[in-house]
Amino acid sequence: MDQYRSWKNKAILYCKGMAMGSADIIPGVSGGTIALISGIYEHLIGAISYVKPSHALDLFRILVPSRRTEALENLSRIHWRFIIPLGLGIVSGLAIMIQIIPYVLEHYTFETYSAFFGLILFSITVPYKKMEKGVREFVAALLFGILTFFIVGLSTVENLKTEMVRIEGDKVSTVFESRTDAKGSIEFPASEGEFEIYVFDSEGNRKAFPLKVEKASGEKGASSEKESTGDWAVHSEVKAVGDLEVLFRLKQDSIKATFSEQASTSLAYIFLCGALAISAMILPGISGAYILVLMGEYKFILESIESRDLIVLGSFAGGLLVGILSIVRVLKYMLEKHHSLTMAALTGIMIGSLRKIWPGHYISGAPDTNTILIGVALAAAGALLLFALEQLSTRLQDPEPPTEG
């Protein structure tokens, strides 16, 4: 196989992998979208589809002299020249951007999603150009667009009514009322005292989360139940009520409370989450991280990584492996047998996914003129960035997709 033999092509592929890894950090943005934008989506599906479960056995057969030649021959059929540079790029992108993106999303959420909205909006033209303009294609795009619009809109923690009350002896007074944003968060000014935050579900049922705010003693993060920064420290003895849990974070002179569904620790469920998350990551427009959020496992998986819980991570990795080997075979078949319809479906998926990254979800209150202008300018910048990447990809003359043999 001659594809991706030159160092130039490997370097290009590595950079595209970095872009994919960076995108996977952002909830609502998929590495599959970047693969489609950068022209390697079909390459990716084709290369992964040649990886079979039997190749895992070949790794052990190498140790047996009588089976070594056969095992090496089987393993050589995998498109290593494609997978290794791309995989290294994805890992590098994840490792670098996981230090940057969370901070940017925390402090510049509206601006970040504005730029990505423009980029993904313009990227819809990529699969659209590759589909025929028949009735079947438009029906497929419409159906998948509606389905994706519905899926990315699923949330049990968005737009919940919340009320913060101050408790002074027998006296209870309301100090703050709001609704949770698209991420299930509220933010309120920090002030000393004892409080309760009430969260009301769609049926009006109330869940109470006690919170104590006091002047910081200079210690930071003294325990898992207490966080301090600047002049303030927050303490909460109750982290979960029923199926709802909360994470309190200090931001200068304000406190941010983020609500999420309580995670399940069933290994079978973790396995299923892994399979569905990786399947979503392969599809343009659907974020694997967002699937984990919907299933209530995003925070739990991150905590398992930090604590190096090998049992949980092993179950999750097993789901990832089964999911990716399953979904790519379906996609490869569809791309080979029904290419135009597949591109139409991907077009619809990307259109529907715009609901999740609509910048308006990430601002509180009505936006002023300056905010709107900033959002439009950043969206235009995102679109121009994609246009520049397309032109660069054309000039660099990307290799053709990998072929067997």
C-alpha positions as a Markdown table, in Angstrom:
| # | Residue | x | y | z |
|---|---|---|---|---|
| 1 | Met | 0.0 | 0.0 | 0.0 |
| 2 | Asp | 1.5 | 3.3 | -1.1 |
| 3 | Gln | -0.9 | 5.7 | 0.7 |
| 4 | Tyr | 0.6 | 7.8 | 3.4 |
| 5 | Arg | 4.1 | 6.5 | 2.7 |
| 6 | Ser | 5.8 | 9.9 | 2.6 |
| 7 | Trp | 6.7 | 11.9 | 5.7 |
| 8 | Lys | 4.7 | 14.8 | 4.4 |
| 9 | Asn | 1.5 | 12.8 | 4.2 |
| 10 | Lys | 2.1 | 11.3 | 7.6 |
| 11 | Ala | 2.7 | 14.8 | 9.1 |
| 12 | Ile | -0.6 | 16.0 | 7.5 |
| 13 | Leu | -2.4 | 13.0 | 8.9 |
| 14 | Tyr | -0.9 | 13.6 | 12.4 |
| 15 | Cys | -2.2 | 17.2 | 12.3 |
| 16 | Lys | -5.7 | 16.1 | 11.3 |
| 17 | Gly | -5.6 | 13.6 | 14.2 |
| 18 | Met | -4.7 | 16.5 | 16.6 |
| 19 | Ala | -7.7 | 18.4 | 15.4 |
| 20 | Met | -9.9 | 15.4 | 15.9 |
| 21 | Gly | -8.6 | 14.8 | 19.4 |
| 22 | Ser | -9.1 | 18.5 | 20.3 |
| 23 | Ala | -12.7 | 18.4 | 19.0 |
| 24 | Asp | -13.6 | 15.4 | 21.2 |
| 25 | Ile | -12.8 | 17.5 | 24.3 |
| 26 | Ile | -15.7 | 19.9 | 23.5 |
| 27 | Pro | -19.2 | 18.7 | 24.4 |
| 28 | Gly | -21.3 | 18.9 | 21.3 |
| 29 | Val | -18.4 | 18.7 | 18.8 |
| 30 | Ser | -17.4 | 15.4 | 17.3 |
| 31 | Gly | -14.0 | 14.1 | 16.1 |
| 32 | Gly | -16.0 | 12.5 | 13.2 |
| 33 | Thr | -17.0 | 16.0 | 12.1 |
| 34 | Ile | -13.4 | 17.0 | 11.9 |
| 35 | Ala | -12.6 | 13.8 | 10.0 |
| 36 | Leu | -15.3 | 14.6 | 7.5 |
| 37 | Ile | -14.3 | 18.3 | 7.2 |
| 38 | Ser | -10.6 | 17.3 | 6.6 |
| 39 | Gly | -11.4 | 14.8 | 3.9 |
| 40 | Ile | -10.3 | 11.6 | 5.8 |
| 41 | Tyr | -13.7 | 10.3 | 7.0 |
| 42 | Glu | -14.0 | 7.6 | 4.4 |
| 43 | His | -10.3 | 6.8 | 4.9 |
| 44 | Leu | -10.9 | 6.4 | 8.6 |
| 45 | Ile | -13.9 | 4.1 | 8.2 |
| 46 | Gly | -12.0 | 2.0 | 5.6 |
| 47 | Ala | -8.9 | 1.7 | 7.7 |
| 48 | Ile | -10.6 | 0.7 | 10.9 |
| 49 | Ser | -12.9 | -1.8 | 9.1 |
| 50 | Tyr | -9.8 | -3.9 | 8.3 |
| 51 | Val | -9.1 | -4.4 | 12.1 |
| 52 | Lys | -10.8 | -7.7 | 13.2 |
| 53 | Pro | -11.1 | -9.3 | 16.6 |
| 54 | Ser | -8.9 | -12.1 | 15.4 |
| 55 | His | -6.0 | -9.7 | 15.2 |
| 56 | Ala | -5.9 | -9.6 | 19.0 |
| 57 | Leu | -5.1 | -13.3 | 18.9 |
| 58 | Asp | -2.4 | -12.7 | 16.2 |
| 59 | Leu | -0.6 | -10.6 | 18.8 |
| 60 | Phe | -0.2 | -13.7 | 21.0 |
| 61 | Arg | 0.5 | -16.0 | 18.0 |
| 62 | Ile | 3.6 | -13.9 | 17.3 |
| 63 | Leu | 5.1 | -15.5 | 20.4 |
| 64 | Val | 4.6 | -19.0 | 18.9 |
| 65 | Pro | 7.4 | -19.7 | 16.4 |
| 66 | Ser | 5.2 | -22.0 | 14.2 |
| 67 | Arg | 2.4 | -19.4 | 14.0 |
| 68 | Arg | 4.6 | -16.3 | 13.8 |
| 69 | Thr | 4.7 | -15.9 | 10.0 |
| 70 | Glu | 1.0 | -16.3 | 9.6 |
| 71 | Ala | 0.3 | -13.8 | 12.5 |
| 72 | Leu | 2.6 | -11.2 | 11.0 |
| 73 | Glu | 1.0 | -11.6 | 7.6 |
| 74 | Asn | -2.4 | -11.1 | 9.1 |
| 75 | Leu | -1.3 | -8.0 | 11.1 |
| 76 | Ser | 0.3 | -6.5 | 8.0 |
| 77 | Arg | -3.1 | -6.2 | 6.4 |
| 78 | Ile | -4.0 | -3.4 | 8.9 |
| 79 | His | -3.4 | 0.0 | 7.5 |
| 80 | Trp | -0.7 | 1.0 | 10.0 |
| 81 | Arg | 0.6 | 3.9 | 7.9 |
| 82 | Phe | -2.8 | 5.5 | 8.3 |
| 83 | Ile | -3.8 | 4.4 | 11.8 |
| 84 | Ile | -0.5 | 5.2 | 13.6 |
| 85 | Pro | 0.0 | 8.8 | 12.6 |
| 86 | Leu | -3.7 | 9.6 | 13.0 |
| 87 | Gly | -3.9 | 7.8 | 16.4 |
| 88 | Leu | -0.8 | 9.6 | 17.7 |
| 89 | Gly | -2.3 | 12.9 | 16.5 |
| 90 | Ile | -5.6 | 12.2 | 18.3 |
| 91 | Val | -3.8 | 11.3 | 21.5 |
| 92 | Ser | -1.6 | 14.4 | 21.3 |
| 93 | Gly | -4.6 | 16.6 | 20.6 |
| 94 | Leu | -6.4 | 15.1 | 23.6 |
| 95 | Ala | -3.4 | 15.5 | 25.9 |
| 96 | Ile | -2.7 | 19.1 | 24.9 |
| 97 | Met | -6.2 | 20.4 | 24.6 |
| 98 | Ile | -7.5 | 18.8 | 27.8 |
| 99 | Gln | -5.3 | 21.4 | 29.6 |
| 100 | Ile | -6.8 | 24.3 | 27.5 |
| 101 | Ile | -10.3 | 23.6 | 26.4 |
| 102 | Pro | -11.9 | 23.2 | 29.8 |
| 103 | Tyr | -10.5 | 26.6 | 30.9 |
| 104 | Val | -11.7 | 28.2 | 27.6 |
| 105 | Leu | -15.2 | 26.7 | 27.9 |
| 106 | Glu | -15.4 | 27.7 | 31.5 |
| 107 | His | -14.5 | 31.4 | 31.0 |
| 108 | Tyr | -15.3 | 32.0 | 27.3 |
| 109 | Thr | -18.2 | 29.6 | 26.7 |
| 110 | Phe | -20.3 | 31.8 | 24.4 |
| 111 | Glu | -17.3 | 32.8 | 22.4 |
| 112 | Thr | -16.0 | 29.3 | 21.9 |
| 113 | Tyr | -19.4 | 27.9 | 20.8 |
| 114 | Ser | -19.9 | 30.8 | 18.5 |
| 115 | Ala | -16.7 | 30.0 | 16.6 |
| 116 | Phe | -17.6 | 26.3 | 16.5 |
| 117 | Phe | -21.1 | 27.0 | 15.4 |
| 118 | Gly | -19.8 | 28.9 | 12.3 |
| 119 | Leu | -17.2 | 26.2 | 11.6 |
| 120 | Ile | -19.8 | 23.3 | 11.7 |
| 121 | Leu | -22.5 | 25.3 | 9.9 |
| 122 | Phe | -20.1 | 25.8 | 7.0 |
| 123 | Ser | -18.9 | 22.2 | 7.2 |
| 124 | Ile | -22.3 | 20.9 | 6.3 |
| 125 | Thr | -21.4 | 21.7 | 2.7 |
| 126 | Val | -18.8 | 18.9 | 2.8 |
| 127 | Pro | -21.2 | 15.9 | 2.8 |
| 128 | Tyr | -23.9 | 18.0 | 0.9 |
| 129 | Lys | -21.6 | 18.3 | -2.1 |
| 130 | Lys | -21.1 | 14.5 | -2.1 |
| 131 | Met | -24.7 | 13.5 | -2.2 |
| 132 | Glu | -27.1 | 13.4 | -5.1 |
| 133 | Lys | -29.9 | 15.9 | -5.0 |
| 134 | Gly | -32.8 | 13.4 | -5.4 |
| 135 | Val | -35.9 | 13.0 | -3.3 |
| 136 | Arg | -34.5 | 10.0 | -1.4 |
| 137 | Glu | -31.5 | 12.0 | -0.3 |
| 138 | Phe | -33.6 | 15.0 | 0.9 |
| 139 | Val | -36.0 | 12.7 | 2.8 |
| 140 | Ala | -33.0 | 11.0 | 4.4 |
| 141 | Ala | -31.4 | 14.3 | 5.4 |
| 142 | Leu | -34.7 | 15.5 | 6.8 |
| 143 | Leu | -35.4 | 12.4 | 8.9 |
| 144 | Phe | -31.8 | 12.1 | 10.3 |
| 145 | Gly | -31.8 | 15.9 | 10.9 |
| 146 | Ile | -35.0 | 15.7 | 13.0 |
| 147 | Leu | -33.8 | 12.6 | 14.9 |
| 148 | Thr | -30.5 | 14.2 | 15.7 |
| 149 | Phe | -32.2 | 17.5 | 16.7 |
| 150 | Phe | -34.3 | 15.5 | 19.2 |
| 151 | Ile | -31.4 | 13.4 | 20.5 |
| 152 | Val | -29.1 | 16.4 | 21.2 |
| 153 | Gly | -32.0 | 18.2 | 22.9 |
| 154 | Leu | -32.5 | 15.4 | 25.5 |
| 155 | Ser | -31.5 | 16.7 | 28.9 |
| 156 | Thr | -32.9 | 16.1 | 32.4 |
| 157 | Val | -31.0 | 19.0 | 33.9 |
| 158 | Glu | -31.6 | 21.8 | 31.4 |
| 159 | Asn | -34.0 | 24.6 | 32.2 |
| 160 | Leu | -34.8 | 23.4 | 35.7 |
| 161 | Lys | -36.3 | 25.9 | 38.1 |
| 162 | Thr | -33.9 | 26.7 | 41.0 |
| 163 | Glu | -34.2 | 28.8 | 44.1 |
| 164 | Met | -31.5 | 29.7 | 46.6 |
| 165 | Val | -32.6 | 30.6 | 50.2 |
| 166 | Arg | -30.6 | 32.0 | 53.1 |
| 167 | Ile | -31.2 | 30.2 | 56.5 |
| 168 | Glu | -30.8 | 32.4 | 59.6 |
| 169 | Gly | -32.2 | 30.4 | 62.6 |
| 170 | Asp | -35.9 | 30.0 | 61.9 |
| 171 | Lys | -35.9 | 32.7 | 59.2 |
| 172 | Val | -35.8 | 31.6 | 55.6 |
| 173 | Ser | -35.5 | 34.2 | 52.8 |
| 174 | Thr | -35.1 | 33.8 | 49.0 |
| 175 | Val | -31.9 | 35.4 | 47.7 |
| 176 | Phe | -31.7 | 34.0 | 44.2 |
| 177 | Glu | -34.0 | 32.4 | 41.5 |
| 178 | Ser | -32.9 | 31.1 | 38.2 |
| 179 | Arg | -33.1 | 28.3 | 35.7 |
| 180 | Thr | -30.3 | 25.9 | 34.8 |
| 181 | Asp | -28.6 | 26.5 | 31.5 |
| 182 | Ala | -27.8 | 24.0 | 28.7 |
| 183 | Lys | -25.1 | 22.4 | 30.9 |
| 184 | Gly | -27.3 | 22.1 | 33.9 |
| 185 | Ser | -25.6 | 25.0 | 35.7 |
| 186 | Ile | -26.5 | 28.1 | 37.6 |
| 187 | Glu | -24.2 | 30.8 | 38.9 |
| 188 | Phe | -24.8 | 33.2 | 41.8 |
| 189 | Pro | -22.9 | 35.8 | 43.8 |
| 190 | Ala | -20.8 | 34.5 | 46.8 |
| 191 | Ser | -21.9 | 35.8 | 50.2 |
| 192 | Glu | -21.2 | 34.4 | 53.7 |
| 193 | Gly | -23.9 | 32.3 | 55.3 |
| 194 | Glu | -25.9 | 29.1 | 55.3 |
| 195 | Phe | -28.1 | 28.4 | 52.3 |
| 196 | Glu | -30.2 | 25.7 | 50.6 |
| 197 | Ile | -30.5 | 25.4 | 46.9 |
| 198 | Tyr | -33.9 | 24.0 | 45.8 |
| 199 | Val | -34.2 | 22.3 | 42.4 |
| 200 | Phe | -37.6 | 21.6 | 41.0 |
| 201 | Asp | -38.3 | 18.9 | 38.4 |
| 202 | Ser | -40.9 | 19.2 | 35.6 |
| 203 | Glu | -43.5 | 17.8 | 38.0 |
| 204 | Gly | -42.8 | 20.4 | 40.7 |
| 205 | Asn | -41.0 | 18.0 | 43.1 |
| 206 | Arg | -38.3 | 19.8 | 45.1 |
| 207 | Lys | -34.8 | 18.6 | 46.0 |
| 208 | Ala | -32.7 | 20.5 | 48.5 |
| 209 | Phe | -28.9 | 20.9 | 48.5 |
| 210 | Pro | -27.5 | 22.6 | 51.7 |
| 211 | Leu | -24.5 | 24.9 | 51.2 |
| 212 | Lys | -22.3 | 26.8 | 53.6 |
| 213 | Val | -20.3 | 29.8 | 52.3 |
| 214 | Glu | -17.6 | 31.3 | 54.6 |
| 215 | Lys | -14.5 | 33.4 | 54.5 |
| 216 | Ala | -11.6 | 31.4 | 53.2 |
| 217 | Ser | -8.9 | 30.6 | 55.8 |
| 218 | Gly | -6.2 | 30.5 | 53.1 |
| 219 | Glu | -6.4 | 26.7 | 52.6 |
| 220 | Lys | -7.3 | 25.5 | 49.1 |
| 221 | Gly | -9.2 | 22.3 | 48.5 |
| 222 | Ala | -8.8 | 21.1 | 52.1 |
| 223 | Ser | -11.1 | 18.1 | 51.4 |
| 224 | Ser | -13.3 | 16.7 | 48.7 |
| 225 | Glu | -16.3 | 18.4 | 50.4 |
| 226 | Lys | -14.7 | 21.8 | 50.6 |
| 227 | Glu | -13.3 | 24.1 | 48.0 |
| 228 | Ser | -11.8 | 27.5 | 48.6 |
| 229 | Thr | -10.3 | 30.2 | 46.4 |
| 230 | Gly | -9.7 | 33.9 | 46.9 |
| 231 | Asp | -11.8 | 35.2 | 49.8 |
| 232 | Trp | -14.4 | 32.4 | 49.9 |
| 233 | Ala | -14.8 | 28.8 | 50.7 |
| 234 | Val | -17.8 | 26.5 | 50.1 |
| 235 | His | -18.8 | 23.5 | 52.0 |
| 236 | Ser | -21.6 | 21.0 | 51.2 |
| 237 | Glu | -22.3 | 17.8 | 53.0 |
| 238 | Val | -24.9 | 16.6 | 50.5 |
| 239 | Lys | -23.6 | 15.8 | 47.0 |
| 240 | Ala | -26.6 | 13.9 | 45.8 |
| 241 | Val | -30.4 | 13.8 | 46.3 |
| 242 | Gly | -32.2 | 10.9 | 44.7 |
| 243 | Asp | -30.9 | 10.7 | 41.1 |
| 244 | Leu | -29.5 | 14.2 | 41.0 |
| 245 | Glu | -26.0 | 15.2 | 42.1 |
| 246 | Val | -24.3 | 18.6 | 42.3 |
| 247 | Leu | -20.8 | 20.0 | 41.9 |
| 248 | Phe | -20.0 | 23.4 | 43.4 |
| 249 | Arg | -17.1 | 25.4 | 41.9 |
| 250 | Leu | -15.9 | 28.9 | 42.9 |
| 251 | Lys | -15.3 | 31.5 | 40.3 |
| 252 | Gln | -13.8 | 34.7 | 41.8 |
| 253 | Asp | -16.7 | 36.3 | 43.7 |
| 254 | Ser | -19.4 | 33.9 | 42.4 |
| 255 | Ile | -20.3 | 30.2 | 42.9 |
| 256 | Lys | -21.2 | 27.9 | 40.1 |
| 257 | Ala | -23.5 | 24.9 | 40.8 |
| 258 | Thr | -23.7 | 22.2 | 38.1 |
| 259 | Phe | -26.3 | 19.5 | 38.3 |
| 260 | Ser | -26.2 | 16.1 | 36.7 |
| 261 | Glu | -27.9 | 12.7 | 36.9 |
| 262 | Gln | -26.2 | 10.4 | 39.4 |
| 263 | Ala | -24.0 | 7.8 | 37.7 |
| 264 | Ser | -24.6 | 4.1 | 37.7 |
| 265 | Thr | -21.7 | 1.9 | 38.7 |
| 266 | Ser | -22.9 | -1.3 | 36.9 |
| 267 | Leu | -20.1 | -2.6 | 34.8 |
| 268 | Ala | -22.6 | -3.8 | 32.1 |
| 269 | Tyr | -24.0 | -0.3 | 31.9 |
| 270 | Ile | -20.5 | 1.2 | 31.7 |
| 271 | Phe | -19.7 | -1.2 | 28.9 |
| 272 | Leu | -22.8 | 0.0 | 27.0 |
| 273 | Cys | -21.9 | 3.6 | 27.6 |
| 274 | Gly | -18.5 | 3.0 | 26.0 |
| 275 | Ala | -20.0 | 1.3 | 23.0 |
| 276 | Leu | -22.5 | 4.1 | 22.4 |
| 277 | Ala | -20.0 | 6.9 | 23.1 |
| 278 | Ile | -17.4 | 5.6 | 20.5 |
| 279 | Ser | -20.2 | 5.0 | 18.0 |
| 280 | Ala | -21.3 | 8.6 | 18.4 |
| 281 | Met | -17.7 | 9.9 | 18.1 |
| 282 | Ile | -17.4 | 8.2 | 14.7 |
| 283 | Leu | -20.6 | 9.9 | 13.4 |
| 284 | Pro | -20.1 | 13.6 | 12.4 |
| 285 | Gly | -22.2 | 15.9 | 14.5 |
| 286 | Ile | -22.7 | 13.8 | 17.6 |
| 287 | Ser | -20.3 | 14.1 | 20.5 |
| 288 | Gly | -19.3 | 11.0 | 22.4 |
| 289 | Ala | -18.8 | 13.2 | 25.5 |
| 290 | Tyr | -22.4 | 14.4 | 25.2 |
| 291 | Ile | -23.7 | 10.8 | 25.0 |
| 292 | Leu | -21.9 | 10.1 | 28.3 |
| 293 | Val | -23.5 | 13.2 | 29.8 |
| 294 | Leu | -27.0 | 12.0 | 28.6 |
| 295 | Met | -26.3 | 8.6 | 30.2 |
| 296 | Gly | -25.2 | 10.2 | 33.4 |
| 297 | Glu | -21.6 | 8.7 | 33.3 |
| 298 | Tyr | -19.5 | 11.6 | 32.0 |
| 299 | Lys | -18.3 | 12.7 | 35.5 |
| 300 | Phe | -18.0 | 9.1 | 36.8 |
| 301 | Ile | -15.7 | 8.1 | 33.9 |
| 302 | Leu | -13.5 | 11.2 | 34.4 |
| 303 | Glu | -13.3 | 10.4 | 38.1 |
| 304 | Ser | -12.4 | 6.8 | 37.3 |
| 305 | Ile | -9.6 | 8.0 | 35.0 |
| 306 | Glu | -8.3 | 10.2 | 37.8 |
| 307 | Ser | -8.4 | 7.4 | 40.4 |
| 308 | Arg | -7.1 | 4.8 | 37.9 |
| 309 | Asp | -10.0 | 2.5 | 38.6 |
| 310 | Leu | -8.9 | -0.3 | 36.3 |
| 311 | Ile | -12.1 | -2.4 | 36.6 |
| 312 | Val | -14.3 | 0.4 | 35.5 |
| 313 | Leu | -11.9 | 1.6 | 32.8 |
| 314 | Gly | -11.5 | -2.0 | 31.5 |
| 315 | Ser | -15.2 | -2.4 | 31.1 |
| 316 | Phe | -15.5 | 1.0 | 29.4 |
| 317 | Ala | -12.6 | 0.2 | 27.1 |
| 318 | Gly | -14.3 | -3.1 | 26.2 |
| 319 | Gly | -17.3 | -1.2 | 25.2 |
| 320 | Leu | -15.2 | 1.2 | 23.1 |
| 321 | Leu | -13.6 | -1.7 | 21.2 |
| 322 | Val | -16.9 | -3.5 | 20.5 |
| 323 | Gly | -18.6 | -0.2 | 19.5 |
| 324 | Ile | -16.0 | 0.9 | 17.1 |
| 325 | Leu | -15.6 | -2.5 | 15.4 |
| 326 | Ser | -19.4 | -2.7 | 15.0 |
| 327 | Ile | -20.2 | 0.8 | 13.8 |
| 328 | Val | -17.4 | 1.1 | 11.2 |
| 329 | Arg | -18.6 | -2.1 | 9.5 |
| 330 | Val | -22.1 | -0.7 | 9.1 |
| 331 | Leu | -20.7 | 2.6 | 7.9 |
| 332 | Lys | -18.3 | 1.0 | 5.4 |
| 333 | Tyr | -21.2 | -1.1 | 4.0 |
| 334 | Met | -23.4 | 2.0 | 3.7 |
| 335 | Leu | -20.6 | 4.1 | 2.1 |
| 336 | Glu | -19.9 | 1.3 | -0.5 |
| 337 | Lys | -23.4 | 0.4 | -1.3 |
| 338 | His | -25.4 | 3.6 | -0.6 |
| 339 | His | -22.9 | 6.4 | -0.8 |
| 340 | Ser | -25.2 | 9.2 | -1.7 |
| 341 | Leu | -27.8 | 8.2 | 0.9 |
| 342 | Thr | -25.1 | 8.0 | 3.6 |
| 343 | Met | -23.9 | 11.4 | 2.8 |
| 344 | Ala | -27.4 | 12.7 | 2.9 |
| 345 | Ala | -27.9 | 11.1 | 6.3 |
| 346 | Leu | -24.6 | 12.7 | 7.5 |
| 347 | Thr | -25.8 | 16.1 | 6.2 |
| 348 | Gly | -29.0 | 15.8 | 8.3 |
| 349 | Ile | -27.1 | 14.7 | 11.4 |
| 350 | Met | -24.8 | 17.7 | 11.2 |
| 351 | Ile | -27.7 | 20.1 | 10.7 |
| 352 | Gly | -29.6 | 18.6 | 13.6 |
| 353 | Ser | -26.5 | 18.8 | 15.9 |
| 354 | Leu | -26.4 | 22.6 | 15.5 |
| 355 | Arg | -29.0 | 22.7 | 18.2 |
| 356 | Lys | -26.5 | 21.6 | 20.9 |
| 357 | Ile | -23.9 | 24.2 | 20.0 |
| 358 | Trp | -26.2 | 27.1 | 19.4 |
| 359 | Pro | -24.3 | 29.9 | 21.2 |
| 360 | Gly | -27.5 | 31.4 | 22.6 |
| 361 | His | -27.7 | 28.5 | 25.0 |
| 362 | Tyr | -24.6 | 29.7 | 26.8 |
| 363 | Ile | -25.4 | 33.2 | 27.7 |
| 364 | Ser | -27.7 | 34.4 | 30.6 |
| 365 | Gly | -30.4 | 36.8 | 29.8 |
| 366 | Ala | -31.1 | 38.6 | 26.6 |
| 367 | Pro | -27.9 | 39.4 | 24.6 |
| 368 | Asp | -27.0 | 43.0 | 23.9 |
| 369 | Thr | -25.8 | 44.3 | 20.5 |
| 370 | Asn | -22.1 | 43.9 | 21.3 |
| 371 | Thr | -22.6 | 40.3 | 22.3 |
| 372 | Ile | -24.5 | 39.5 | 19.1 |
| 373 | Leu | -21.8 | 41.2 | 17.0 |
| 374 | Ile | -19.0 | 39.3 | 18.8 |
| 375 | Gly | -20.9 | 36.0 | 18.3 |
| 376 | Val | -21.5 | 36.7 | 14.5 |
| 377 | Ala | -17.8 | 37.7 | 14.1 |
| 378 | Leu | -16.5 | 34.6 | 15.7 |
| 379 | Ala | -18.9 | 32.4 | 13.8 |
| 380 | Ala | -17.7 | 34.0 | 10.6 |
| 381 | Ala | -14.1 | 33.4 | 11.7 |
| 382 | Gly | -14.9 | 29.7 | 12.3 |
| 383 | Ala | -16.4 | 29.5 | 8.8 |
| 384 | Leu | -13.4 | 31.2 | 7.2 |
| 385 | Leu | -11.1 | 28.8 | 9.1 |
| 386 | Leu | -12.8 | 25.9 | 7.6 |
| 387 | Phe | -12.7 | 27.4 | 4.1 |
| 388 | Ala | -8.9 | 27.9 | 4.6 |
| 389 | Leu | -8.5 | 24.3 | 5.7 |
| 390 | Glu | -10.4 | 23.1 | 2.7 |
| 391 | Gln | -8.2 | 25.1 | 0.4 |
| 392 | Leu | -5.0 | 23.9 | 2.1 |
| 393 | Ser | -6.2 | 20.3 | 1.9 |
| 394 | Thr | -6.7 | 20.7 | -1.9 |
| 395 | Arg | -3.3 | 22.3 | -2.4 |
| 396 | Leu | -1.6 | 19.6 | -0.4 |
| 397 | Gln | -3.3 | 16.9 | -2.5 |
| 398 | Asp | -4.4 | 14.4 | 0.2 |
| 399 | Pro | -3.8 | 10.8 | -0.7 |
| 400 | Glu | -6.7 | 8.6 | -1.9 |
| 401 | Pro | -8.5 | 6.4 | 0.6 |
| 402 | Pro | -6.7 | 3.2 | 1.7 |
| 403 | Thr | -7.4 | 0.1 | -0.4 |
| 404 | Glu | -6.8 | -3.5 | 0.6 |
| 405 | Gly | -3.7 | -5.2 | -0.6 |
